[in-house]
Amino acid sequence: MMIDQQQDYTHRLARIEDLPAIVAIYNSTIASRMVTADTEEISVESRLNWFHEHKPETRPLWVVEGDKGEILGWLSYSNFYGRPAYSGTAELSIYLHTSMRGKGLGKYLLREAITFAPKIGVHTVLGFIFGHNVPSMNLFASFNFEIWATLPRVANLDGIERDLIIFGKRVD
């Protein structure tokens, strides 16, 4: 499917029936060792609790649908550190179908997430990105996220130690 870089996308709250597609997109990133610290595919069942933890009023999970109803990508807001004092801070995760990478969908989702964050009481958004994931680092940098922390060699992917970079931005 060829989609123009300037296409207008729309998103909606994820529904439970979207979970298999969400998991499939996530699993499609594992082999590259660029995006996630998971090293083996996960199951839909293993993500049920995660799915239900995403409450629309505080930590939404969004999907973008294509013309035929297929899920093209998703974005989640997740709690940072799980303590009440951090409730105004959320980690953003963006995962795109293989066919949608580099087509502007990530920019769309990140822009929408930044705009929406204050509506759910979030004043600070974070991105946790591997130091070798240049496309994702460039995406966040293009929205004026700053590097707030570098955790050197904290991940081991197939015997290769990788840095984790924490990008941050105030949105209030």
N, C-alpha and C positions, 0 to 999 in steps of 0.2 A: 504494500500500500504506500503510495507516494503522497506525502502531505507537504504543502507549501510551508516554508519557514514562518510566514506571516499569518498562518491560519488562526482563526479565533477559536479558542478552546473554551469549554465550559466544564465545570466539575459539579459533583453532587456528593452527599454523604454516602459512604459505603454501606451496603446492605449485606446481610449474612450470606446471601447467595453470590456475592462478589468474592467471597473469601478464597475459593479455589483459584480464581484468576489472580488475585493479589499474591497468593503464595507462589503461583507459577512464575510471575514476574520476579518476585524475590529470588526464587530458586535459580532463575536464569542468570543471576549476577554472581552466584557462588563460584563457579569455575574460573572466572577471571581473576579472582583474588584481589580485586580492585575496590570493592564496594562494601562488603560485609565480612565480619570476622567468623561467620559460620563457615565451616569447611565441608559440610555435607548437607544435602537437601533436607528441608524441614517438611513436615506434613501439615495438612489443613487442620487436623485435630490438635496438633501442638500449638496452633495459633488461635484457638477459640478464646481462651482467656484474654490474650493480647487484644483480639478484636473487641471483646466486650468491655475492656478497660478504656476504649476510646469513646468518650461521651461527647456528643455534639456540642454541649454547652461549655465544655472546658478543654477537651482534648480530641478534636474531631479527626476522623479518618476520611479522606476524600478520594474519589476515583474520577478519572476522566474517561468517558465512553467515546468510542468511535461511531461512525455512521450506522454500523450494523449491530451496535450494542456491545461490542467487544471492549474490554478494559484496556486502555492504552497506557495507563500509568496511575500511580497513587502517591499521596502525601499523607504523612501522619504527624501529629503533634504528640509528643510524649513527655511525661514528667521528667524533670531533671532532679536527680538525687533523692526523690521521694520523701522529702521533708516539707512540712507546711510552709516554712519560711521561704522556700524556693517556688512557691506556687505561681509566681509571676514569670517564671522562666520555663521555656519549653524547648525541647530538642525537635528539630524538623528532620524528617527522613523523606527522601524522594526516590522513587523507583519507577523506572520506565520500561515498557516493553522494548525488546531489542530493536524492533522496526522504528521506534519513535525517538531513539537517542540521537541528539544533534539536530533536532527539528524544531526547537523552541518550546517544547512542552515543559521541560524543566524550568525554564525562565518564567513561563506562565504560572506554574504551580508555586514557585518561590515568591513571585510578585504578589499573588493572591494571598499566600500565607502571611507575608509581612503586613499587608493591608488589613487582614482579618484579625491578627493577633490581639490588638487592643480590645476587640469586641468580646473576647473570651478571657479578659483579665491578664493577658500576657504582655509584658513590657520588654522582655528580653528573649530573643530567639538564638538558638545555637545550632551549629552543624558539626557533627563529629565525622571527620573525613580522613582517610588514610593519606599519608604524605606523598604517596606515589599516584594518587588519583587526581591527576592534573585537571581533567575536565570538570570534576565536581568542585575542586578548589577554585578554578576560574569562574564557575557559575556563581558561587557565593561571593567571591571578590567583586564580581560585576555588579552586585547589589550593595556594595560598600560594607560587607562584613569584614571584620578585622580578625587577625589571628590573635586569639586570647591565650592560647596555651599550645605547647608542643610537648607531647609525651613520647620521648624517644624510645624506639624499639620495644614498645609494650605489647605488640602483637607478633605472633609467630605463625606465618602462613607457609606451610610446606618447607620448613627449615630456614625461611628468610624472615629476619626480624624487620618489622615495619613500624613507622612512626604513626601516631594518631595526632591529628591537628584539630584543635577546637576553634571553630570560627564563631564569632559572636556579633550581635547587633542589638542595640536598643531601638525599640520601635514606638515608644510613647512620645 
